[in-house]
């Protein structure tokens, strides 16, 4: 990934700057990134870099150049006061014309090989919506754009797909305003409105006190899926994940497995909190995993769900606990018991690399099957509200009867 400062020519001949981030390949579909009221500051540049890593050519134009060129503000104190004053002085109609010029600039770049979508936050969220009504775009994403309900008369002019990300607790977008937007967008089959519980204004910005990681990550995942559908790039995530599983589980090829992962990949086996973050940690983790996997370890696929950048597998894992297996039974000596459990994998890709893998299973079922809770010297019975291999049997065979709710006695 690389970035540079570029000059954009407005319709009236004025020039203004923009931050241009390019993907590693040097080309791809384009995103017009529309700033908040704080200028093209470090946060906006970080957002641009993030989407460039996802394969997009990203241009963040300096919207306030007619008042204060290249302004960069923070989110508190005098910077907040200055930002609010510029918001009041900002000529929105002129701003839309300048954004249209930025779209033309993007379309003329040789690095842009696909469509153009707008992505905006705060003031930029409203402008992304309005720009979609005034300028040809292939898609638009609006994050917590205040006062959109005042411009709903423009909604019928929007022909491109559009999505909205709103915080349920946003003081700048009261419930009545949110409801107006949602009701208007119901009639547009290419529009979606997502509302995030316990999220306030600016929930996507790590530099703000209102940052909400859960809402930020979920909205980013939805945005990537939306952009892939609108402008690309098209990625065969099923083939990529199958290759990762083959190199990991069949070949147990450490170098091959690491090649399938992004540099900052995160792998988490949730019940035992094993895994790692980044190539160094994950190389150690997979090296230990290959040693721990028994010769009879087997995965059976039950179902698979796929979207633009994610694969969700429902599986059954069976193995014999005949060696130390810290990834699933940390610190437990081999019991030589057979274990069969349902397991879920959620794999997220950034272009052709696996960037996040979360793996889930019922640890109580594992513990029950290896018998480590049973004390042969005790006369007391232990009631455990869990089932053992019956869980996997039910997933594999619909004819297995659902058992009464209760507990297993050890």
Secondary structure, DSSP 8 states (H G I E B T S, - for coil): -EEEEEEEE-TTS-EEEEEEEE-TTS-EEEEEEE--TTBS-HHHHHHHHHHHHTT-EEEEE-TTHHHHTT-B--SSHHHHHHHHHHHHH--HHHHHHHHHHHHHHHHH-TTEEEEEEEEEETHHHHHHHHHHHHS--SEEEEES-TTGGGGGGGGGG--SEEEEEEETT-TTS-HHHHHHHHHHHHT-TTEEEEEETT--TTTT-TTSTT--HHHHHHHHHHHHHHHHHHH-----HHHHHHHHHIIIIIS--HHHHHHTEEEEEEEEEGGGTEEEESHHHHHHHHHHHHHHS-TT-EEEEEEEEE-SSEEEEEEEEEEE--S--HHHHTT------EEEEEEEEEEEEETTEEEEEEEEE-HHHHHHHHTTT--TT-----EES--STHHHHHHH-TTS----S--EE-
